[in-house]
Every structure is written in C-alpha cells, then in structure tokens.
Amino acid sequence: IIHGPIETFIVSHLCETSVTPNQLTILTNVVAWSATILLATGRLGWGLALAVIVGVLDGLDGKQARVKVETTKRGKLEHWFDAFFEISWWVALAYYFNNSGQIPGAFRYLALLLLAEGLDGILKSGIRFAIGRSIEELGILERVVHLIGGRRNVFVWMLTVGFLLGTPAKTFIIMTFLELATVILHLPRAISVFYLAYKESQIQARTSKALGAE
C-alpha cells in the first residue's frame, strides 16, 4: 500500500539509466546492514529510518530486472540476503534492549520471535510446494493476516511508531506475540492444505496402482 507506488515511481525513472538490478541489491544490503549497526548501538531513530528506506529499496531490484528484462536465476539469492539482514535487525534490537536494561530477558523474546518466524516460513513454503499458491490467496482471513500479521515491513512500521511514542522496547515484545499469533492463525489452514494434498496423493497412488494392475 505504501511502498508499491513509491517503488513504481522510482523505477519509472531508473529504467532509463544504466543502473543494474544487482547494483540495487548491493545498495539495499549496504543500507540494511548499516541499519543493523545503528540499531545494535542504540541509535534507533537513524536505524529505523534506514529500515523504512530498505522497505522501498528492497522492491526496486526485482522491478528493475523485470522492466529491463534482466532477470536471472542468481536474482533469487536476493531473498536469502533479505532473510539474513532481517534477522540481524531483530538480533541487534535484542542486544541493545538487553544491554540497556530495557528488556532484561530480550534474548528470550528474540528466540521466540525467530522460532515463530521460522515455523511460519515452513508453513508458507509447504503450502506453496503442495498446491503452488501462496497462503494469502486461500481466503479472506489469510489476506487480513497478511496485511496486519507478523512480517518485516509490519514490524518496521510498528517499531517506528513505537519509537516515536517512546516505547520501542514494549513494541519489540508486542512484535514477538504478533508473530506468534500469526503462526497460530496460519496453522489451521496449513493443516487443511497438507491433509488434502496427502489425500489426493493417496488417491492418485491407488489409481496408478489399479491402472498398472490392468
């Protein structure tokens, strides 16, 4: 809703330049890891400002690649880079909140956050593998969860608002429970999809066996 129009506007001008998608990926990662350093050292305002900027930059390389028809298999590695710097932000925040005494058990919240994120990623990847569709395509509830549930851009905006209100530490804790709630809401749909996929595979196996016997 917020990033899309900004990304499209920027790419409409970038596509006429010699800037490559890989250069945009490198720029995004430089800014993202700079945000990690700022967050870890307690410069939350500047760190979150860069994190917001990364939210826009992160969409530019893919759009530039598609507009200039420069997509490559290596471009898929960009998603791994995203995952690494995203985790680094949460680790940096936990490190700062723990050392500053704002959240004495910050690393416990971090562990819960990363565990919930990992499980959610497994569920979403499993659904895509099983039926070739993303989870938010499967129903209204899943679309609502995608809009307001736990994911990087939602967390960054939450933290930014929390920082402006003077409650970034409390926001970090709320983030953790939002991610946990997201997994819980995704779990029934995932179980349903996996069960139906299993039943379908069993039917296909029996059909193939029957045809083979004939």
Number of C-alpha atoms within 10 A of each C-alpha: 6 8 15 12 11 15 19 16 10 15 20 14 9 16 17 11 9 8 12 15 22 18 12 19 20 14 15 26 20 14 17 29 20 16 28 26 17 21 27 21 17 17 14 21 16 14 24 23 14 20 27 18 16 23 20 19 22 21 19 23 26 21 20 25 19 14 15 14 9 15 17 11 6 8 15 11 10 18 10 10 15 18 11 14 19 18 16 19 24 23 20 20 25 27 20 22 23 17 16 12 12 14 19 12 13 21 17 13 19 22 15 15 23 18 15 22 20 13 16 23 13 13 20 20 15 18 21 14 12 15 13 10 14 14 22 16 11 12 10 10 14 18 14 11 18 17 14 13 21 23 18 17 19 15 21 19 16 17 23 22 15 16 17 11 10 11 13 20 21 14 19 24 16 16 23 22 17 19 22 21 16 21 23 14 16 19 16 11 18 20 13 12 19 18 12 14 15 13 12 12 12 12 12 12 12 12 12 11 11 10 9 8 7 5
